[in-house]
Amino acid sequence: MEEEDECPELVPIKEENVGPTAQIPVTIITGYLGAGKTTLLNYILTEQHNKRIAVILNEFGEGSALEKSLAVSQAGELYEEWLELRNGCLCCSVKDNGLKAIENLMEKKGKFDYILLETTGLADPGAVASMFWVDAELGSDVYLDGIVTVIDAKYGMQHIIEEKPEGLVNEAARQIALADLTIINKTDLVNDTELGQLRDAVRSINGLVKILETQKSRVDLSQVLDLHSFDTKDGVRLAEKMQLVRSNHAHLDKTMLTVTFEVPGSVSEELLNIFIQNLLWEKSIKNEAGLPMTVIRLKGIISFQQKQKKVMLQGVHELYELDDTPELWADQEPRINRVIFIGRNLDGEILKKEFISAVSNNQSLE
């Protein structure tokens, strides 16, 4: 039996006092079939980290129905309910019916202080992430902490370079593109050269992602939980990381990559919104080959006119947010917009040109 098919055992975890108004972080664990997601989940659940964790498992059953297990462990008592979702793909089913499942789970609030969601190996984690990230009904109760992608060191490269029929996305590459953290697992099954090649391939797809390497999914939990990848607490770290990232032009997939640019000056919020919507929604910005650029993940630090606070830009698929960070632009600090795009058919030079053209109104940019 595949390790992915094994349901993790829940263990009693030391009880903590959680305020009734505390927001619950959600970490999405994704990865290709057999990479070690369930092993990682079991490890997290059995480590003594003083967290009480609710687990959501999304796995395809015998038929086309999708089952969702919600379980909470507290002082040895197991709360569990099985919810059968409508037939169909994960993103449709979870988007349609997942909210009620989470609402049911939130009725048990106070019995847990962290949610782990494990997706199926072929799922699009972006569709699942969107539900937690921007849904107004859930916003006051939970927040998306980060997306963790587990990669099989032995077969990861094979999955990344696998050619798909035209129009279909390589699932393994997409999972890496969306990740805030990648865990290269089973490193004992490859040599240093193979591991280096896989590491380079991951970095070529997602220039911002943090990479951990391990065996049997054993990792330092402080590097997996509480990532704060989708909130303004990540603003300072993001600004520092973005200065180190450079666009990748040579890559294995030939379509999935990271591009980044910097544009000095302050921009119009209204015009920036139009640019982002044309890029993400209308898909009207195309590369030299005439192919529409598809952005899977978007991050940036933006300087708006008449605003002293630095603004963080976040995007997943067609959803995006602009949020003020606690950090101010210093008086003598040069105002620089730094933006990173991760996706398919991207062209950094064209994106930069379109950005400058779209957001400048004769005063906005230097």
Backbone hydrogen bonds in HBPLUS format (Angstrom, degrees):
<---DONOR---> <-ACCEPTOR-->    atom                        ^
c    i                          cat <-CA-CA->   ^        H-A-AA   ^      H-
h    n   atom  resd res      DA  || num        DHA   H-A  angle D-A-AA Bond
n    s   type  num  typ     dist DA aas  dist angle  dist       angle   num
A0005-ASP N   A0002-GLU O   2.99 MM   3  5.49 151.8  2.07 111.7 119.8     1
A0006-GLU N   A0003-GLU O   3.27 MM   3  5.54 159.5  2.32 106.6 112.5     2
A0022-ALA N   A0019-GLY O   3.09 MM   3  5.28 163.3  2.12 110.2 115.6     3
A0024-ILE N   A0141-ASP O   2.81 MM 117  6.21 164.6  1.83 146.0 149.5     4
A0143-TYR N   A0024-ILE O   2.93 MM 119  6.21 148.7  2.03 145.5 146.1     5
A0115-ILE N   A0025-PRO O   2.98 MM  90  6.23 157.9  2.03 165.0 169.0     6
A0026-VAL N   A0143-TYR O   2.84 MM 117  6.03 139.6  2.01 158.4 162.3     7
A0145-ASP N   A0026-VAL O   2.78 MM 119  5.37 165.0  1.80 142.0 146.6     8
A0027-THR N   A0115-ILE O   2.96 MM  88  6.40 161.2  2.00 163.1 166.9     9
A0117-LEU N   A0027-THR O   2.96 MM  90  6.24 164.9  1.98 158.6 159.8    10
A0028-ILE N   A0146-GLY O   3.07 MM 118  6.45 162.4  2.10 162.9 164.5    11
A0148-VAL N   A0028-ILE O   2.78 MM 120  6.05 176.3  1.78 176.9 177.5    12
A0029-ILE N   A0117-LEU O   2.75 MM  88  5.98 168.7  1.76 155.2 158.4    13
A0119-THR N   A0029-ILE O   3.08 MM  90  6.42 160.1  2.12 160.5 165.2    14
A0030-THR N   A0148-VAL O   2.79 MM 118  6.12 169.9  1.80 167.2 170.5    15
A0150-VAL N   A0030-THR O   2.81 MM 120  6.27 161.4  1.85 150.4 152.2    16
A0035-ALA N   A0032-TYR O   3.07 MM   3  5.59 154.5  2.14 143.8 141.0    17
A0040-LEU N   A0036-GLY O   2.97 MM   4  6.17 154.4  2.04 145.6 152.2    18
A0041-LEU N   A0037-LYS O   2.88 MM   4  6.20 157.0  1.94 149.5 156.5    19
A0042-ASN N   A0038-THR O   2.83 MM   4  6.05 164.0  1.86 151.7 155.3    20
A0043-TYR N   A0039-THR O   2.95 MM   4  6.14 154.8  2.02 143.9 151.2    21
A0044-ILE N   A0040-LEU O   2.89 MM   4  6.17 162.3  1.92 155.1 159.1    22
A0045-LEU N   A0041-LEU O   2.94 MM   4  6.13 158.8  1.98 150.8 157.0    23
A0046-THR N   A0042-ASN O   2.99 MM   4  6.12 135.4  2.19 142.9 153.9    24
A0047-GLU N   A0043-TYR O   3.02 MM   4  6.06 129.2  2.29 146.4 157.4    25
A0113-ASP N   A0052-ARG O   2.72 MM  61  5.47 165.3  1.74 150.3 152.3    26
A0054-ALA N   A0114-TYR O   2.76 MM  60  6.13 167.3  1.77 166.7 166.8    27
A0116-LEU N   A0054-ALA O   2.89 MM  62  6.33 160.4  1.93 164.6 170.8    28
A0055-VAL N   A0071-ALA O   3.05 MM  16  5.45 156.9  2.10 149.2 156.3    29
A0071-ALA N   A0055-VAL O   3.23 MM  16  5.45 147.2  2.34 141.0 149.9    30
A0056-ILE N   A0116-LEU O   2.81 MM  60  6.16 160.2  1.85 165.2 169.2    31
A0118-GLU N   A0056-ILE O   2.93 MM  62  6.35 159.4  1.97 170.9 176.8    32
A0057-LEU N   A0069-SER O   3.20 MM  12  5.28 151.6  2.28 136.0 144.5    33
A0069-SER N   A0057-LEU O   3.34 MM  12  5.28 154.8  2.41 134.4 141.4    34
A0058-ASN N   A0118-GLU O   3.01 MM  60  6.09 155.0  2.07 166.6 173.9    35
A0085-LEU N   A0066-LEU O   3.02 MM  19  5.55 169.6  2.04 173.0 173.3    36
A0068-LYS N   A0083-LEU O   3.06 MM  15  5.33 148.4  2.16 145.6 155.1    37
A0083-LEU N   A0068-LYS O   3.08 MM  15  5.33 171.8  2.09 156.1 158.7    38
A0070-LEU N   A0081-GLU O   3.25 MM  11  5.67 167.2  2.27 159.1 162.9    39
A0081-GLU N   A0070-LEU O   3.17 MM  11  5.67 150.2  2.26 149.8 158.0    40
A0072-VAL N   A0079-TYR O   2.90 MM   7  5.09 150.4  1.99 140.8 148.7    41
A0079-TYR N   A0072-VAL O   2.95 MM   7  5.09 169.8  1.97 151.8 155.2    42
A0074-GLN N   A0077-GLU O   3.12 MM   3  5.35 159.0  2.17 146.4 152.9    43
A0077-GLU N   A0074-GLN O   2.84 MM   3  5.35 163.2  1.87 126.9 127.9    44
A0093-SER N   A0089-CYS O   2.99 MM   4  6.12 171.5  2.00 159.4 162.1    45
A0094-VAL N   A0090-LEU O   2.79 MM   4  5.79 171.7  1.80 158.3 161.2    46
A0095-LYS N   A0091-CYS O   2.98 MM   4  5.80 153.8  2.05 135.0 143.3    47
A0096-ASP N   A0092-CYS O   2.88 MM   4  5.95 154.9  1.94 146.8 153.8    48
A0097-ASN N   A0093-SER O   2.83 MM   4  5.87 172.2  1.84 156.2 158.9    49
A0098-GLY N   A0094-VAL O   2.68 MM   4  4.30 137.2  1.86 118.4 128.7    50
A0102-ILE N   A0098-GLY O   2.96 MM   4  6.30 157.7  2.01 155.9 161.1    51
A0103-GLU N   A0099-LEU O   2.84 MM   4  6.11 156.2  1.90 148.9 156.6    52
A0104-ASN N   A0100-LYS O   2.87 MM   4  6.13 155.9  1.93 149.2 155.0    53
A0105-LEU N   A0101-ALA O   3.02 MM   4  6.30 152.6  2.09 141.5 149.4    54
A0106-MET N   A0102-ILE O   2.77 MM   4  6.06 151.5  1.85 150.7 159.0    55
A0107-GLU N   A0103-GLU O   3.18 MM   4  6.50 125.7  2.49 139.1 151.6    56
A0107-GLU N   A0104-ASN O   3.23 MM   3  5.35 143.8  2.37  97.4 107.6    57
A0108-LYS N   A0105-LEU O   2.93 MM   3  5.58 156.2  1.99 115.6 123.1    58
A0109-LYS N   A0106-MET O   2.98 MM   3  4.91 152.9  2.05 108.8 110.0    59
A0111-LYS N   A0108-LYS O   2.98 MM   3  5.88 152.3  2.06 147.9 153.9    60
A0123-ALA N   A0120-THR O   3.12 MM   3  5.26 163.9  2.15 110.8 115.8    61
A0127-ALA N   A0124-ASP O   3.17 MM   3  5.78 135.3  2.38 115.0 123.7    62
A0129-ALA N   A0125-PRO O   2.77 MM   4  5.93 162.4  1.80 151.4 157.1    63
A0130-SER N   A0126-GLY O   3.00 MM   4  6.08 153.4  2.07 143.2 149.1    64
A0131-MET N   A0128-VAL O   3.13 MM   3  5.53 131.7  2.38 105.7 117.1    65
A0132-PHE N   A0129-ALA O   3.08 MM   3  5.53 126.5  2.38 108.0 120.2    66
A0133-TRP N   A0129-ALA O   2.94 MM   4  6.04 155.5  2.00 156.1 164.1    67
A0134-VAL N   A0130-SER O   3.31 MM   4  6.10 174.6  2.31 147.5 147.6    68
A0139-GLY N   A0135-ASP O   2.92 MM   4  5.86 131.5  2.16 146.0 160.8    69
A0141-ASP N   A0138-LEU O   2.84 MM   3  5.42 145.7  1.96 120.5 131.1    70
A0142-VAL N   A0138-LEU O   2.99 MM   4  5.96 169.0  2.00 167.1 170.5    71
A0229-SER N   A0145-ASP O   2.88 MM  84  5.70 162.1  1.92 158.1 153.1    72
A0180-ASP N   A0147-ILE O   2.89 MM  33  5.37 169.3  1.90 145.9 149.3    73
A0181-LEU N   A0147-ILE O   3.28 MM  34  6.59 152.4  2.36 159.4 159.5    74
A0149-THR N   A0181-LEU O   2.91 MM  32  6.35 163.2  1.94 160.7 164.6    75
A0183-ILE N   A0149-THR O   2.84 MM  34  6.22 158.4  1.89 151.4 156.5    76
A0151-ILE N   A0183-ILE O   2.81 MM  32  5.97 169.5  1.82 151.9 151.9    77
A0185-ASN N   A0151-ILE O   2.75 MM  34  5.82 162.8  1.77 166.6 171.8    78
A0156-GLY N   A0152-ASP O   2.58 MM   4  4.87 132.0  1.80 153.0 157.7    79
A0153-ALA N   A0185-ASN O   2.83 MM  32  5.59 154.8  1.89 156.0 162.2    80
A0159-HIS N   A0155-TYR O   3.04 MM   4  6.37 153.2  2.12 153.4 161.2    81
A0160-ILE N   A0156-GLY O   2.95 MM   4  6.22 154.6  2.01 151.2 158.4    82
A0161-ILE N   A0157-MET O   3.05 MM   4  6.25 160.4  2.09 155.5 158.7    83
A0168-LEU N   A0165-PRO O   3.00 MM   3  5.76 163.7  2.03 147.6 150.1    84
A0174-ARG N   A0170-ASN O   2.96 MM   4  6.22 158.1  2.01 155.1 162.2    85
A0175-GLN N   A0171-GLU O   2.92 MM   4  6.13 155.5  1.98 150.6 156.7    86
A0176-ILE N   A0172-ALA O   3.19 MM   4  6.47 148.8  2.29 141.8 149.5    87
A0177-ALA N   A0173-ALA O   2.87 MM   4  6.11 156.4  1.93 148.4 155.7    88
A0178-LEU N   A0174-ARG O   3.05 MM   4  6.24 146.3  2.17 148.2 155.3    89
A0179-ALA N   A0176-ILE O   3.15 MM   3  5.15 144.4  2.28 100.0 110.4    90
A0210-LYS N   A0180-ASP O   3.36 MM  30  6.48 176.0  2.36 132.8 133.6    91
A0182-THR N   A0210-LYS O   2.81 MM  28  6.18 164.7  1.83 167.9 173.1    92
A0212-LEU N   A0182-THR O   2.83 MM  30  6.22 163.3  1.86 162.7 168.5    93
A0184-ILE N   A0212-LEU O   2.75 MM  28  6.11 161.2  1.79 169.5 163.6    94
A0214-THR N   A0184-ILE O   2.91 MM  30  6.23 160.6  1.95 164.3 162.7    95
A0189-LEU N   A0186-LYS O   3.06 MM   3  5.79 168.1  2.07 121.8 125.1    96
A0187-THR N   A0214-THR O   3.22 MM  27  6.00 172.2  2.23 146.0 148.3    97
A0190-VAL N   A0187-THR O   3.41 MM   3  5.76 171.7  2.42 111.1 112.7    98
A0195-LEU N   A0191-ASN O   2.98 MM   4  6.22 159.7  2.02 155.0 161.4    99
A0196-GLY N   A0192-ASP O   2.90 MM   4  6.05 154.2  1.97 144.8 151.8   100
A0197-GLN N   A0193-THR O   2.98 MM   4  6.26 154.6  2.05 149.6 156.2   101
A0198-LEU N   A0194-GLU O   3.05 MM   4  6.29 155.7  2.11 146.5 152.6   102
A0199-ARG N   A0195-LEU O   2.91 MM   4  6.11 158.7  1.96 148.0 154.4   103
A0200-ASP N   A0196-GLY O   2.95 MM   4  6.16 158.2  2.00 147.4 152.9   104
A0201-ALA N   A0197-GLN O   2.97 MM   4  6.19 149.5  2.07 140.6 149.3   105
A0202-VAL N   A0198-LEU O   2.92 MM   4  6.21 158.4  1.97 153.8 158.6   106
A0203-ARG N   A0199-ARG O   3.01 MM   4  6.24 162.9  2.04 148.6 153.5   107
A0204-SER N   A0200-ASP O   2.86 MM   4  6.03 142.1  2.00 142.3 152.8   108
A0205-ILE N   A0201-ALA O   3.22 MM   4  6.48 143.4  2.36 141.7 149.6   109
A0205-ILE N   A0202-VAL O   3.22 MM   3  5.37 128.5  2.50  97.8 110.3   110
A0206-ASN N   A0202-VAL O   2.97 MM   4  6.19 173.8  1.97 158.6 160.3   111
A0218-ARG N   A0215-GLN O   3.19 MM   3  6.11 168.3  2.21 126.4 128.6   112
A0223-GLN N   A0220-ASP O   2.89 MM   3  5.66 159.9  1.93 122.6 129.2   113
A0224-VAL N   A0221-LEU O   3.01 MM   3  5.01 157.9  2.06 103.8 111.0   114
A0225-LEU N   A0221-LEU O   2.97 MM   4  6.00 175.0  1.97 167.1 165.5   115
A0234-ASP N   A0231-ASP O   3.05 MM   3  6.00 167.5  2.06 125.6 129.3   116
A0235-GLY N   A0232-THR O   2.99 MM   3  5.06 163.4  2.02 106.9 111.9   117
A0238-LEU N   A0234-ASP O   2.77 MM   4  5.82 157.8  1.82 156.5 164.1   118
A0239-ALA N   A0235-GLY O   2.98 MM   4  6.18 159.6  2.02 149.4 153.9   119
A0240-GLU N   A0236-VAL O   3.18 MM   4  6.48 156.8  2.24 148.2 153.8   120
A0241-LYS N   A0237-ARG O   2.88 MM   4  6.14 162.1  1.91 154.4 159.8   121
A0242-MET N   A0238-LEU O   2.83 MM   4  5.92 159.2  1.87 155.8 161.1   122
A0244-LEU N   A0241-LYS O   2.96 MM   3  5.40 147.1  2.07 108.8 118.8   123
A0248-ASN N   A0258-THR O   2.95 MM  10  5.70 172.0  1.96 164.2 164.4   124
A0345-ASN N   A0255-THR O   2.80 MM  90  5.03 136.8  1.99 129.6 143.3   125
A0257-LEU N   A0343-GLY O   2.87 MM  86  5.70 156.9  1.92 161.6 165.3   126
A0343-GLY N   A0257-LEU O   3.01 MM  86  5.70 163.7  2.04 161.1 162.8   127
A0259-VAL N   A0341-PHE O   2.88 MM  82  5.35 162.8  1.91 156.7 162.4   128
A0341-PHE N   A0259-VAL O   2.83 MM  82  5.35 172.9  1.83 167.3 169.8   129
A0261-PHE N   A0339-VAL O   3.16 MM  78  5.80 152.7  2.24 155.2 163.4   130
A0339-VAL N   A0261-PHE O   3.14 MM  78  5.80 166.3  2.16 165.3 169.6   131
A0263-VAL N   A0337-ASN O   2.85 MM  74  5.09 155.8  1.91 143.9 152.2   132
A0337-ASN N   A0263-VAL O   2.82 MM  74  5.09 171.7  1.82 143.9 143.2   133
A0265-GLY N   A0335-ARG O   2.75 MM  70  5.32 154.7  1.81 157.2 153.6   134
A0266-SER N   A0364-SER O   2.84 MM  98  5.12 118.0  2.23 165.6 175.7   135
A0267-VAL N   A0303-SER O   2.83 MM  36  6.27 161.9  1.86 158.9 159.5   136
A0305-GLN N   A0267-VAL O   3.03 MM  38  5.70 150.6  2.12 149.9 147.3   137
A0272-LEU N   A0268-SER O   2.93 MM   4  6.11 153.8  2.00 149.7 157.4   138
A0273-ASN N   A0269-GLU O   3.04 MM   4  6.24 159.1  2.08 148.7 153.6   139
A0274-ILE N   A0270-GLU O   3.22 MM   4  6.54 151.3  2.30 141.7 149.0   140
A0275-PHE N   A0271-LEU O   3.03 MM   4  6.33 158.4  2.08 147.9 153.3   141
A0276-ILE N   A0272-LEU O   2.92 MM   4  6.22 168.0  1.94 160.0 162.0   142
A0277-GLN N   A0273-ASN O   2.92 MM   4  6.06 161.6  1.96 148.2 153.7   143
A0278-ASN N   A0274-ILE O   2.92 MM   4  6.10 154.8  1.99 148.2 155.0   144
A0279-LEU N   A0275-PHE O   3.00 MM   4  6.25 148.9  2.10 145.7 154.5   145
A0280-LEU N   A0276-ILE O   2.75 MM   4  5.92 177.7  1.76 163.1 163.2   146
A0281-TRP N   A0277-GLN O   2.81 MM   4  5.09 141.6  1.96 126.5 139.2   147
A0282-GLU N   A0277-GLN O   3.05 MM   5  6.53 158.5  2.10 151.5 158.4   148
A0283-LYS N   A0278-ASN O   2.87 MM   5  5.82 109.9  2.37 130.5 148.7   149
A0284-SER N   A0278-ASN O   3.07 MM   6  5.74 160.9  2.11 152.5 155.8   150
A0293-MET N   A0285-ILE O   3.00 MM   8  6.14 174.1  2.00 161.0 159.1   151
A0287-ASN N   A0291-LEU O   2.93 MM   4  5.55 158.0  1.98 150.0 152.0   152
A0290-GLY N   A0287-ASN O   2.87 MM   3  5.29 160.4  1.91 115.9 121.5   153
A0294-THR N   A0344-ARG O   3.10 MM  50  5.16 165.3  2.12 147.3 151.1   154
A0344-ARG N   A0294-THR O   2.84 MM  50  5.16 146.4  1.95 150.4 156.8   155
A0296-ILE N   A0342-ILE O   2.78 MM  46  5.77 152.4  1.85 145.1 154.7   156
A0317-HIS N   A0296-ILE O   2.96 MM  21  4.64 164.5  1.98 122.3 127.4   157
A0297-ARG N   A0342-ILE O   3.04 MM  45  5.10 161.3  2.08 146.3 148.7   158
A0342-ILE N   A0297-ARG O   2.88 MM  45  5.10 155.8  1.94 164.7 161.0   159
A0298-LEU N   A0315-GLY O   2.96 MM  17  4.51 152.7  2.04 131.8 129.4   160
A0315-GLY N   A0298-LEU O   2.75 MM  17  4.51 133.7  1.96 145.2 138.8   161
A0299-LYS N   A0340-ILE O   3.02 MM  41  5.28 163.7  2.05 151.2 155.4   162
A0340-ILE N   A0299-LYS O   2.73 MM  41  5.28 168.3  1.74 167.8 167.3   163
A0300-GLY N   A0313-LEU O   2.90 MM  13  4.73 131.2  2.15 141.0 136.5   164
A0313-LEU N   A0300-GLY O   2.78 MM  13  4.73 170.5  1.78 138.3 140.5   165
A0301-ILE N   A0338-ARG O   2.87 MM  37  5.35 150.5  1.96 150.2 159.9   166
A0338-ARG N   A0301-ILE O   2.99 MM  37  5.35 154.6  2.05 151.7 157.8   167
A0302-ILE N   A0311-VAL O   2.73 MM   9  5.01 167.5  1.75 151.2 155.8   168
A0311-VAL N   A0302-ILE O   3.04 MM   9  5.01 165.4  2.07 154.6 154.7   169
A0307-LYS N   A0304-PHE O   3.29 MM   3  5.49 139.9  2.46 133.1 126.5   170
A0329-TRP N   A0308-GLN O   2.76 MM  21  5.67 159.8  1.80 168.4 174.3   171
A0310-LYS N   A0327-GLU O   2.87 MM  17  5.86 171.4  1.87 164.4 164.4   172
A0325-THR N   A0310-LYS O   2.80 MM  15  5.60 162.3  1.83 173.1 168.7   173
A0312-MET N   A0323-ASP O   2.74 MM  11  5.29 164.2  1.76 163.8 159.7   174
A0323-ASP N   A0312-MET O   2.99 MM  11  5.29 162.9  2.02 148.7 152.8   175
A0314-GLN N   A0321-GLU O   3.03 MM   7  5.39 161.4  2.06 155.2 159.3   176
A0321-GLU N   A0314-GLN O   2.83 MM   7  5.39 151.2  1.91 154.0 161.5   177
A0316-VAL N   A0319-LEU O   2.87 MM   3  5.39 150.7  1.95 147.0 156.7   178
A0319-LEU N   A0316-VAL O   3.01 MM   3  5.39 160.5  2.05 139.3 136.8   179
A0333-GLU N   A0330-ALA O   3.12 MM   3  4.98 147.6  2.23  98.9 108.7   180
A0351-LEU N   A0347-ASP O   2.96 MM   4  6.16 162.3  1.99 156.2 162.0   181
A0352-LYS N   A0348-GLY O   2.92 MM   4  6.08 160.6  1.96 148.8 153.7   182
A0353-LYS N   A0349-GLU O   3.02 MM   4  6.19 163.0  2.05 146.9 151.7   183
A0354-GLU N   A0350-ILE O   2.85 MM   4  6.04 163.7  1.88 153.0 157.6   184
A0355-PHE N   A0351-LEU O   2.83 MM   4  5.97 153.5  1.90 146.7 154.6   185
A0356-ILE N   A0352-LYS O   2.96 MM   4  6.19 169.9  1.97 155.8 157.0   186
A0357-SER N   A0353-LYS O   2.97 MM   4  6.11 163.5  2.00 148.3 153.6   187
A0358-ALA N   A0354-GLU O   2.86 MM   4  5.90 152.5  1.93 144.0 151.6   188
A0359-VAL N   A0355-PHE O   2.97 MM   4  6.09 166.4  1.99 159.2 161.3   189
A0360-SER N   A0356-ILE O   3.20 MM   4  5.83 137.2  2.39 141.8 148.1   190
